[in-house]
Amino acid sequence: MMAIVHLWRLLGWGRQLARHGALRPFEGPRAPLSLRLVARAARLGTGAAKTPDYAAGLTAVGPAAIKLGQALSTRPDLIGAEAAADLARLQDQVPPLPFAQIEPSLNDALGGPWATKFKSIDPVPVGAASMAQVHRGVTLEGREVAIKLLRPGIEAELYRAISTYEWAAEHLERLGGEFARLRPRAIIATFRTWTETEMDLRREAASASELGEALLGMPDFVVPDVDWERSGRRVLVIDWIDGIKLSDTKKLAELEFDRRRLASVLVDGFLSQSIGQGFFHADLHQGNLFVLPPEGGLEARIAVIDFGIMGRMNRRARKYLAEILFGLITGNYKRVAEIHFEAGYVPAFHNVDAFATALRAVGEPVRGRRARDIAITDLLEGLFAITRSFDMPVQPHLLLLQKTMVMVEGVALTIDPSVNMWEMAEPYVRDWVREELGPEAQIADRLSETVEALTQLPRLFRQWVDAHPMPGAAPPQPSLPVRETGSRGFGLLPVLAVLGLGVAAGALLF
């Protein structure tokens, strides 16, 4: 029965997408015959445009499709660079609901009439997205805030759609070949995780708070404070950012400030988050970033909002990153390839020397040229070709870093078209590599590993006692099954992230 429900939904969505030409790529000769036939049948009588408009098609399908499109925009290896660029337009595409329609939901989220906690709330939203909309308000204490509220009924709508996505992804993966390598089920699982996180605004509040603490040493990169008293699962209240959105190019052009310096603040802020802290804002597009004009002796600053999608890198990942980056900088592609095989990033049946040669083809042009002459998008295209040739399994959640790197480069160029992100990143990357590969870092790693091993001694002792019970002792109780979660490795992180970060660093030793 559920299969019929899923098929009916997919047919309806397919018809909507076909009207905007979004299914035309599936009519090509590389698609399976059954898929080509379905795509062609879906657009019959729709007057579909010849040029696909993916963003408009997904907007017509609904909020869940918009969120899926935002997720797919991070996967140019899966959908192509042009489609990814088109889907990047899916920001604030949903018309807002009237305040009278969401007011009961706001009162429920606050535990009573909103007037008991706010002096005023502007009924006209300042922004509306697929899952929530934002209103400007003033607390009883006179503090200006932004109030983000989930749309009524959005949870049920999203879960219905996601269940169909999961069903479709499972059937696609069964087709094998490229579908199996790209792991559509893992993509939808990541999408579900993102969505579940965004549907609990307490998680977003916690992310904002954690990022603010991580960037305390960078006063020019501003993270608004959270009003925990008024925030909850369905409502988030943070300080109002009184600045100019980076998407407002007209107002930005009228503002006098040091553009190169502010672009540097953005790049250093991102590197400090991702490389320095291992916790980074993974949705740094122009709509989520503001320029705070110079005032009171302060120069222009960057402010960020919307903390629904965050990325993490643990210490082990950053250590691998350092070793591989050093190998790329020095041109030791053989060692870089060996690390990938040792870590299981590349299937063992491939040849390590052939993989080293493929890395050389992408890395040598970087090492031999100035940073300002290299486009990160060209590098990524070469890297995606390597992943396909060597059957490297995709780790969608770790591609957040790669996506954010490209996004930050685009925003930096919006601030100052004359700068190159990777040239600006060179000092930070150089110092970071030296620290990660230095003797002090190695000693610290050994100490950390030793302490971790010592903490395992009580568990090992209990296991030994269970395996060698004393005469007359009660038999050991069977252990509960452990659910295995997560992935065993770091996927494409070393290749996708390191080469991008190493663009500017390529000139360090040469």
VOTI-731599 format. One line per 4 residues: number of its first residue (from 0); their letters; for each residue x, y, z of C-alpha. Coordinates in nm, 4 decimals. Example, Ala and Ser with C-alpha at 12.3 -4.5 7.8 and 13.67 -1.06 7.14 Angstrom:
<recs>
0 = AS = 1.2300 -0.4500 0.7800 | 1.3670 -0.1060 0.7140
</recs>
This chain:
<recs>
0 = MMAI = 0.0000 0.0000 0.0000 | 0.2759 0.2458 0.0945 | 0.4495 0.1746 -0.2363 | 0.1387 0.3030 -0.4157
4 = VHLW = 0.1363 0.6149 -0.1962 | 0.5022 0.6841 -0.2695 | 0.4542 0.6301 -0.6430 | 0.1519 0.8611 -0.6505
8 = RLLG = 0.3480 1.1362 -0.4745 | 0.6435 1.0914 -0.7091 | 0.4165 1.1134 -1.0127 | 0.2626 1.4366 -0.8875
12 = WGRQ = 0.6020 1.5868 -0.8071 | 0.7392 1.4679 -1.1399 | 0.4624 1.6479 -1.3256 | 0.5426 1.9719 -1.1401
16 = LARH = 0.9131 1.9382 -1.2153 | 0.8449 1.8557 -1.5799 | 0.6517 2.1810 -1.6262 | 0.9749 2.3679 -1.5472
20 = GALR = 1.1938 2.1450 -1.7633 | 1.3666 2.0053 -1.4563 | 1.3406 1.6442 -1.5802 | 1.5047 1.7026 -1.9185
24 = PFEG = 1.8497 1.5817 -1.8008 | 1.6937 1.2411 -1.7284 | 1.5957 1.2078 -2.0932 | 1.9591 1.1792 -2.2033
28 = PRAP = 2.1210 0.8588 -2.3305 | 2.3152 0.8036 -2.0055 | 1.9951 0.7561 -1.8053 | 1.8368 0.4080 -1.7808
32 = LSLR = 1.5708 0.3446 -2.0432 | 1.2907 0.3230 -1.7860 | 1.3916 0.6599 -1.6397 | 1.4071 0.8202 -1.9849
36 = LVAR = 1.0577 0.6990 -2.0662 | 0.9129 0.8278 -1.7382 | 1.0800 1.1692 -1.7792 | 0.9504 1.2100 -2.1336
40 = AARL = 0.6009 1.0982 -2.0409 | 0.5896 1.3417 -1.7462 | 0.6445 1.6475 -1.9645 | 0.3902 1.5589 -2.2341
44 = GTGA = 0.1428 1.8454 -2.2683 | 0.3196 2.0666 -2.0140 | 0.4914 2.3032 -2.2577 | 0.8109 2.2470 -2.0628
48 = AKTP = 1.0922 2.4928 -2.1161 | 1.3995 2.3647 -2.2974 | 1.6273 2.5193 -2.0363 | 1.5692 2.3474 -1.6991
52 = DYAA = 1.4634 2.5708 -1.4106 | 1.5349 2.3408 -1.1178 | 1.4796 2.6018 -0.8489 | 1.1334 2.6973 -0.9761
56 = GLTA = 1.0382 2.3322 -1.0186 | 1.1282 2.2383 -0.6622 | 0.9596 2.5507 -0.5284 | 0.6386 2.4398 -0.7008
60 = VGPA = 0.6631 2.0944 -0.5382 | 0.6773 2.2356 -0.1843 | 0.8910 2.3149 0.1234 | 1.0436 1.9676 0.1531
64 = AIKL = 1.1560 1.9819 -0.2094 | 1.3107 2.3236 -0.1499 | 1.5115 2.1829 0.1399 | 1.6167 1.8875 -0.0734
68 = GQAL = 1.7237 2.1272 -0.3476 | 1.9349 2.3217 -0.1011 | 2.1026 1.9967 0.0020 | 2.1611 1.8915 -0.3585
72 = STRP = 2.3142 2.2303 -0.4373 | 2.6119 2.1101 -0.2317 | 2.6607 1.8125 -0.4655 | 2.7925 1.9352 -0.8042
76 = DLIG = 2.9567 1.5931 -0.8426 | 2.6105 1.4380 -0.8411 | 2.3971 1.6855 -1.0368 | 2.6523 1.8915 -1.2310
80 = AEAA = 2.7890 2.2421 -1.1789 | 2.5107 2.4214 -1.3690 | 2.2303 2.2501 -1.1805 | 2.4070 2.3137 -0.8476
84 = ADLA = 2.4402 2.6828 -0.9301 | 2.0711 2.7009 -1.0212 | 1.9652 2.5280 -0.6997 | 2.1772 2.7707 -0.4987
88 = RLQD = 1.9006 3.0227 -0.5720 | 1.6711 2.8362 -0.3348 | 1.6954 3.0852 -0.0517 | 1.3817 3.2453 0.0947
92 = QVPP = 1.1629 3.1160 -0.1886 | 0.8479 3.0443 0.0137 | 0.5803 3.3171 0.0498 | 0.5328 3.4137 0.4169
96 = LPFA = 0.2217 3.3278 0.6129 | 0.0098 3.6141 0.7511 | 0.0959 3.6940 1.1124 | -0.2624 3.6195 1.2206
100 = QIEP = -0.2168 3.2655 1.0889 | 0.1057 3.1954 1.2790 | 0.0213 3.3917 1.5960 | -0.1495 3.0948 1.7697
104 = SLND = 0.1594 2.8819 1.7008 | 0.3827 3.1562 1.8444 | 0.1703 3.1775 2.1594 | 0.1877 2.7995 2.2030
108 = ALGG = 0.5656 2.8029 2.1589 | 0.6032 3.0790 2.4195 | 0.3651 2.9154 2.6667 | 0.1193 3.2044 2.6632
112 = PWAT = 0.0309 3.5279 2.4817 | 0.3381 3.6767 2.3170 | 0.2537 4.0171 2.4675 | 0.3667 3.8842 2.8068
116 = KFKS = 0.7253 3.8581 2.6754 | 0.7479 4.1140 2.3972 | 0.6665 4.4826 2.3838 | 0.5986 4.4596 2.0114
120 = IDPV = 0.6341 4.2290 1.7099 | 0.6298 4.3535 1.3528 | 0.3557 4.1539 1.1736 | 0.5432 4.1858 0.8426
124 = PVGA = 0.8173 3.9182 0.8316 | 1.1707 4.0199 0.7385 | 1.2334 3.6794 0.5815 | 1.0546 3.3544 0.5005
128 = ASMA = 1.2029 3.0188 0.4082 | 1.0738 2.6681 0.3556 | 1.0488 2.5804 0.7246 | 1.0276 2.9059 0.9178
132 = QVHR = 0.9824 3.2803 0.8962 | 1.1422 3.5640 1.0898 | 0.9847 3.8725 1.2477 | 1.1446 4.1721 1.4140
136 = GVTL = 1.0464 4.2313 1.7747 | 1.1246 4.4249 2.0923 | 1.1380 4.2555 2.4314 | 0.9818 4.4019 2.7453
140 = EGRE = 1.3313 4.5186 2.8406 | 1.3642 4.7133 2.5137 | 1.6042 4.4722 2.3448 | 1.5662 4.4473 1.9661
144 = VAIK = 1.5508 4.0844 1.8567 | 1.4820 3.8575 1.5611 | 1.2088 3.5986 1.6231 | 1.2281 3.2828 1.4137
148 = LLRP = 0.9197 3.0609 1.4211 | 0.8563 2.7246 1.2529 | 0.5628 2.7138 1.0133 | 0.2526 2.5397 1.1541
152 = GIEA = 0.2320 2.1755 1.0437 | 0.5737 2.1800 0.8752 | 0.7005 1.8742 1.0657 | 0.4284 1.6393 0.9356
156 = ELYR = 0.4657 1.7711 0.5799 | 0.8412 1.7225 0.5767 | 0.8319 1.3733 0.7251 | 0.5778 1.2607 0.4661
160 = AIST = 0.8012 1.3834 0.1861 | 1.1208 1.2419 0.3371 | 0.9651 0.8962 0.3678 | 0.9028 0.9022 -0.0074
164 = YEWA = 1.2556 1.0295 -0.0769 | 1.3944 0.7390 0.1243 | 1.1810 0.4892 -0.0660 | 1.2911 0.6311 -0.4013
168 = AEHL = 1.6593 0.6467 -0.2985 | 1.6556 0.2803 -0.1947 | 1.5207 0.1761 -0.5348 | 1.7694 0.3965 -0.7200
172 = ERLG = 2.0627 0.2472 -0.5306 | 1.9481 -0.1027 -0.6233 | 2.0116 -0.0146 -0.9882 | 2.3842 -0.0334 -0.9077
176 = GEFA = 2.6608 0.1303 -1.1079 | 2.6911 0.5051 -1.0655 | 2.3730 0.5138 -0.8574 | 2.5310 0.2790 -0.6031
180 = RLRP = 2.8598 0.4722 -0.5904 | 2.6846 0.8032 -0.5290 | 2.4890 0.6446 -0.2424 | 2.1516 0.8203 -0.2729
184 = RAII = 2.0328 0.6597 0.0508 | 2.3191 0.8242 0.2380 | 2.2322 1.1560 0.0749 | 1.8719 1.1364 0.1906
188 = ATFR = 1.9857 1.0204 0.5361 | 2.2021 1.3318 0.5599 | 1.9101 1.5413 0.4382 | 1.6898 1.3897 0.7097
192 = TWTE = 1.9516 1.4730 0.9725 | 1.9743 1.8332 0.8550 | 1.5970 1.8643 0.8530 | 1.5481 1.7120 1.1976
196 = TEMD = 1.8098 1.9477 1.3364 | 1.6433 2.2509 1.1783 | 1.3027 2.1458 1.3152 | 1.4308 2.1807 1.6713
200 = LRRE = 1.5268 2.5456 1.7109 | 1.6888 2.4690 2.0469 | 1.9617 2.2922 1.8478 | 2.0085 2.6003 1.6316
204 = AASA = 2.0263 2.8158 1.9447 | 2.2943 2.5871 2.0863 | 2.4928 2.6056 1.7614 | 2.4781 2.9850 1.7653
208 = SELG = 2.5961 2.9896 2.1256 | 2.8812 2.7449 2.0575 | 2.9982 2.9326 1.7495 | 2.9873 3.2620 1.9383
212 = EALL = 3.2150 3.1190 2.2081 | 3.4520 2.9758 1.9449 | 3.4891 3.3185 1.7800 | 3.5326 3.5294 2.0930
216 = GMPD = 3.8869 3.6061 1.9796 | 3.7581 3.7526 1.6509 | 3.5512 4.0608 1.7439 | 3.5113 4.1584 1.3770
220 = FVVP = 3.3180 3.8353 1.3056 | 2.9939 3.8828 1.5006 | 2.7588 3.6063 1.6166 | 2.4333 3.7322 1.7769
224 = DVDW = 2.3539 3.6321 2.1342 | 2.0667 3.3932 2.2063 | 1.7724 3.4899 2.4269 | 1.7390 3.1514 2.5994
228 = ERSG = 1.4465 3.2626 2.8160 | 1.2218 3.3178 2.5148 | 1.3605 3.0431 2.2874 | 1.2319 2.6869 2.2591
232 = RRVL = 1.1812 2.3974 2.0210 | 0.9640 2.5952 1.7783 | 1.0848 2.9499 1.8394 | 1.4325 3.1075 1.8398
236 = VIDW = 1.5015 3.4592 1.9659 | 1.8409 3.6199 1.8987 | 1.9806 3.9719 1.8939 | 1.8727 4.1827 1.5981
240 = IDGI = 2.1514 4.2423 1.3446 | 2.1304 4.6024 1.2304 | 2.3415 4.5769 0.9173 | 2.3328 4.5442 0.5396
244 = KLSD = 2.2792 4.2029 0.3866 | 2.5579 4.1023 0.1528 | 2.2883 4.0139 -0.0988 | 2.1851 4.3820 -0.1075
248 = TKKL = 2.4506 4.4872 -0.3569 | 2.2991 4.8339 -0.4112 | 2.3216 4.9390 -0.0455 | 2.6597 4.7729 -0.0154
252 = AELE = 2.7920 4.9820 -0.3041 | 2.6871 5.3002 -0.1247 | 2.8735 5.2076 0.1961 | 3.2281 5.3312 0.2539
256 = FDRR = 3.4527 5.0670 0.4141 | 3.7773 4.8783 0.3605 | 3.6557 4.5986 0.1337 | 3.9784 4.4019 0.1233
260 = RLAS = 4.0050 4.3997 0.5007 | 3.6441 4.2817 0.5416 | 3.6934 4.0042 0.2880 | 3.9950 3.8958 0.4925
264 = VLVD = 3.7797 3.8942 0.8076 | 3.5359 3.6595 0.6339 | 3.8055 3.4200 0.5119 | 3.9934 3.4150 0.8441
268 = GFLS = 3.6655 3.3654 1.0289 | 3.5788 3.0624 0.8183 | 3.9273 2.9116 0.8542 | 3.9222 2.9709 1.2289
272 = QSIG = 3.5900 2.7870 1.2490 | 3.6661 2.4909 1.0238 | 4.0387 2.4336 1.0705 | 4.1048 2.6002 1.4048
276 = QGFF = 3.7930 2.4888 1.5945 | 3.6574 2.2013 1.3891 | 3.3074 2.3536 1.4096 | 3.1869 2.5767 1.1293
280 = HADL = 2.8821 2.7508 0.9876 | 2.8060 2.5518 0.6730 | 2.5606 2.7909 0.5070 | 2.7620 3.1099 0.4581
284 = HQGN = 2.5736 3.2523 0.1613 | 2.5054 3.6224 0.1029 | 2.1582 3.6057 0.2576 | 2.2999 3.4891 0.5933
288 = LFVL = 2.5800 3.7459 0.6170 | 2.5613 4.1156 0.7059 | 2.8024 4.4068 0.6937 | 2.7905 4.6140 1.0128
292 = PPEG = 2.8816 4.9707 0.9073 | 3.1766 5.1475 1.0745 | 3.0716 5.3295 1.3915 | 3.2118 5.4491 1.7226
296 = GLEA = 3.5710 5.4056 1.6135 | 3.5058 5.0490 1.4959 | 3.5742 4.9437 1.1389 | 3.3178 4.7503 0.9359
300 = RIAV = 3.2449 4.4024 1.0689 | 3.0834 4.0794 0.9446 | 2.7782 3.9320 1.1197 | 2.6228 3.5898 1.0558
304 = IDFG = 2.2761 3.4431 1.1163 | 2.0912 3.1116 1.0555 | 2.2728 2.8323 1.2373 | 2.0620 2.5405 1.1169
308 = IMGR = 2.3384 2.3722 0.9140 | 2.6730 2.3339 1.0909 | 2.9771 2.1176 1.0115 | 3.2279 1.9420 1.2354
312 = MNRR = 3.5809 1.8035 1.1982 | 3.7368 1.6113 1.4832 | 4.1025 1.6193 1.5835 | 4.1842 1.3024 1.3915
316 = ARKY = 4.0378 1.4446 1.0700 | 4.2397 1.7638 1.1034 | 4.5550 1.5654 1.1702 | 4.5038 1.3673 0.8490
320 = LAEI = 4.4323 1.6954 0.6791 | 4.7660 1.8384 0.7924 | 4.9716 1.5410 0.6740 | 4.8052 1.5272 0.3349
324 = LFGL = 4.8254 1.9040 0.2890 | 5.1974 1.8912 0.3626 | 5.2377 1.6146 0.1042 | 5.0559 1.8203 -0.1588
328 = ITGN = 5.2578 2.1321 -0.0839 | 5.5871 1.9451 -0.1196 | 5.4695 1.7486 -0.4233 | 5.4932 1.4125 -0.2464
332 = YKRV = 5.1907 1.2671 -0.4262 | 5.3021 0.9098 -0.3605 | 5.2775 0.9633 0.0142 | 4.9412 1.1395 -0.0214
336 = AEIH = 4.8132 0.8418 -0.2211 | 4.9467 0.5948 0.0379 | 4.7626 0.7776 0.3158 | 4.4372 0.7473 0.1236
340 = FEAG = 4.4848 0.3736 0.0824 | 4.5925 0.3256 0.4458 | 4.2818 0.5090 0.5669 | 4.0527 0.3172 0.3329
344 = YVPA = 3.9458 0.6212 0.1326 | 4.0223 0.4375 -0.1943 | 3.9205 0.0713 -0.2515 | 4.2218 -0.1588 -0.2167
348 = FHNV = 4.1844 -0.3111 -0.5633 | 4.3032 0.0155 -0.7224 | 4.6700 0.0898 -0.7863 | 4.8350 0.3369 -0.5497
352 = DAFA = 5.0765 0.4627 -0.8156 | 4.7911 0.5313 -1.0581 | 4.6100 0.7243 -0.7856 | 4.9263 0.9255 -0.7164
356 = TALR = 4.9470 1.0167 -1.0844 | 4.5836 1.1310 -1.0835 | 4.6540 1.3525 -0.7821 | 4.9596 1.4936 -0.9575
360 = AVGE = 4.7447 1.5911 -1.2570 | 4.5329 1.8096 -1.0283 | 4.8011 1.9215 -0.7841 | 5.0880 2.0243 -1.0108
364 = PVRG = 4.9003 2.3093 -1.1804 | 4.8304 2.4454 -0.8317 | 5.1896 2.4248 -0.7106 | 5.3258 2.5868 -1.0228
368 = RRAR = 5.1038 2.8933 -1.0295 | 5.0216 3.1923 -0.8160 | 4.7153 3.1632 -0.5955 | 4.5383 3.4529 -0.7658
372 = DIAI = 4.5513 3.2666 -1.0972 | 4.3703 2.9544 -0.9746 | 3.9940 2.9026 -0.9522 | 3.8742 2.6628 -0.6848
376 = TDLL = 3.5903 2.5435 -0.9097 | 3.8416 2.4137 -1.1661 | 4.0179 2.2187 -0.8935 | 3.6945 2.0655 -0.7716
380 = EGLF = 3.5978 1.9485 -1.1185 | 3.9286 1.7620 -1.1400 | 3.8772 1.6160 -0.7950 | 3.5275 1.4924 -0.8764
384 = AITR = 3.6690 1.3158 -1.1820 | 3.9191 1.1371 -0.9552 | 3.6440 1.0201 -0.7197 | 3.4582 0.8617 -1.0092
388 = SFDM = 3.7660 0.6992 -1.1652 | 3.8777 0.5413 -0.8371 | 3.5352 0.4417 -0.7019 | 3.5792 0.6523 -0.3907
392 = PVQP = 3.2651 0.6219 -0.1735 | 3.0878 0.9510 -0.1177 | 3.0538 1.0897 0.2352 | 2.7802 1.3534 0.1878
396 = HLLL = 2.8011 1.5077 0.5346 | 3.1749 1.5774 0.4938 | 3.1166 1.7505 0.1619 | 2.9726 2.0345 0.3697
400 = LQKT = 3.3273 2.1634 0.4069 | 3.3903 2.1642 0.0321 | 3.0568 2.3343 -0.0351 | 3.1207 2.6014 0.2247
404 = MVMV = 3.4686 2.6714 0.0880 | 3.3242 2.7456 -0.2554 | 3.0477 2.9540 -0.0983 | 3.2920 3.1613 0.1061
408 = EGVA = 3.5014 3.2261 -0.2036 | 3.1927 3.3617 -0.3815 | 3.0987 3.5848 -0.0875 | 3.4535 3.7193 -0.0582
412 = LTID = 3.4385 3.8195 -0.4239 | 3.1053 3.9904 -0.3567 | 3.2745 4.2061 -0.0948 | 3.5826 4.2805 -0.3070
416 = PSVN = 3.5937 4.1486 -0.6651 | 3.9706 4.2045 -0.6824 | 4.0684 3.9583 -0.4069 | 4.1387 3.5857 -0.4119
420 = MWEM = 4.0228 3.3834 -0.1139 | 4.3114 3.1407 -0.1280 | 4.5722 3.4133 -0.1437 | 4.4167 3.5608 0.1694
424 = AEPY = 4.4110 3.2175 0.3324 | 4.7844 3.1606 0.2820 | 4.9097 3.3026 0.6171 | 4.6533 3.1087 0.8183
428 = VRDW = 4.7100 2.7843 0.6280 | 5.0896 2.8182 0.6538 | 5.0828 2.8665 1.0322 | 4.8269 2.5914 1.0773
432 = VREE = 5.0326 2.3368 0.8822 | 5.3415 2.4169 1.0868 | 5.1508 2.3774 1.4131 | 4.9804 2.0538 1.3075
436 = LGPE = 5.3049 1.8931 1.1913 | 5.5305 2.0399 1.4583 | 5.6951 1.8379 1.7377 | 5.4774 1.9969 2.0070
440 = AQIA = 5.1612 1.8796 1.8294 | 5.3034 1.5276 1.7923 | 5.3886 1.5106 2.1634 | 5.0400 1.6348 2.2525
444 = DRLS = 4.8863 1.3681 2.0299 | 5.0912 1.0939 2.1961 | 4.9898 1.2159 2.5423 | 4.6249 1.2271 2.4380
448 = ETVE = 4.6419 0.8743 2.2958 | 4.8108 0.7486 2.6151 | 4.5468 0.9050 2.8401 | 4.2705 0.7604 2.6220
452 = ALTQ = 4.4307 0.4150 2.6422 | 4.4547 0.4389 3.0231 | 4.0867 0.5234 3.0505 | 4.0091 0.1928 2.8785
456 = LPRL = 4.1844 -0.0172 3.1469 | 3.8781 -0.0555 3.3749 | 3.6670 -0.1743 3.0812 | 3.9371 -0.4203 2.9721
460 = FRQW = 3.9667 -0.5502 3.3281 | 3.5887 -0.6073 3.3478 | 3.5966 -0.7933 3.0179 | 3.8799 -1.0151 3.1461
464 = VDAH = 3.6863 -1.0911 3.4655 | 3.3753 -1.1764 3.2624 | 3.5811 -1.4100 3.0435 | 3.7502 -1.5778 3.3450
468 = PMPG = 3.4843 -1.6008 3.6213 | 3.5857 -1.7273 3.9615 | 3.4468 -2.0680 4.0734 | 3.0923 -2.0284 4.2036
472 = AAPP = 3.0388 -1.6857 4.0505 | 2.7127 -1.6050 3.8714 | 2.7297 -1.6422 3.4923 | 2.7882 -1.3142 3.3057
476 = QPSL = 2.4822 -1.1390 3.1661 | 2.4570 -1.1218 2.7867 | 2.5408 -0.7768 2.6509 | 2.2810 -0.5757 2.4659
480 = PVRE = 2.3236 -0.5403 2.0898 | 2.5024 -0.2236 1.9900 | 2.3590 -0.0203 1.7049 | 2.6325 0.0809 1.4670
484 = TGSR = 2.6189 0.4442 1.3602 | 2.8277 0.6770 1.1524 | 3.0902 0.5962 0.8938 | 3.4292 0.4350 0.9312
488 = GFGL = 3.6327 0.7034 0.7679 | 3.6506 1.0595 0.6524 | 3.5571 0.9911 0.2916 | 3.6652 1.2577 0.0484
492 = LPVL = 3.7665 1.5134 0.3099 | 4.1415 1.5004 0.2455 | 4.1079 1.5355 -0.1298 | 3.8141 1.7750 -0.1483
496 = AVLG = 3.9132 2.0006 0.1386 | 4.2895 1.9948 0.1288 | 4.3433 2.0861 -0.2320 | 4.1025 2.3747 -0.1908
500 = LGVA = 4.2784 2.5017 0.1196 | 4.6158 2.4359 -0.0396 | 4.5653 2.6637 -0.3378 | 4.7391 2.9533 -0.1701
504 = AGAL = 4.9753 2.7315 0.0301 | 5.1205 2.5824 -0.2847 | 5.3722 2.8647 -0.3065 | 5.4919 2.8351 0.0535
508 = LF = 5.7955 2.6170 -0.0076 | 5.8597 2.7043 -0.3697
</recs>
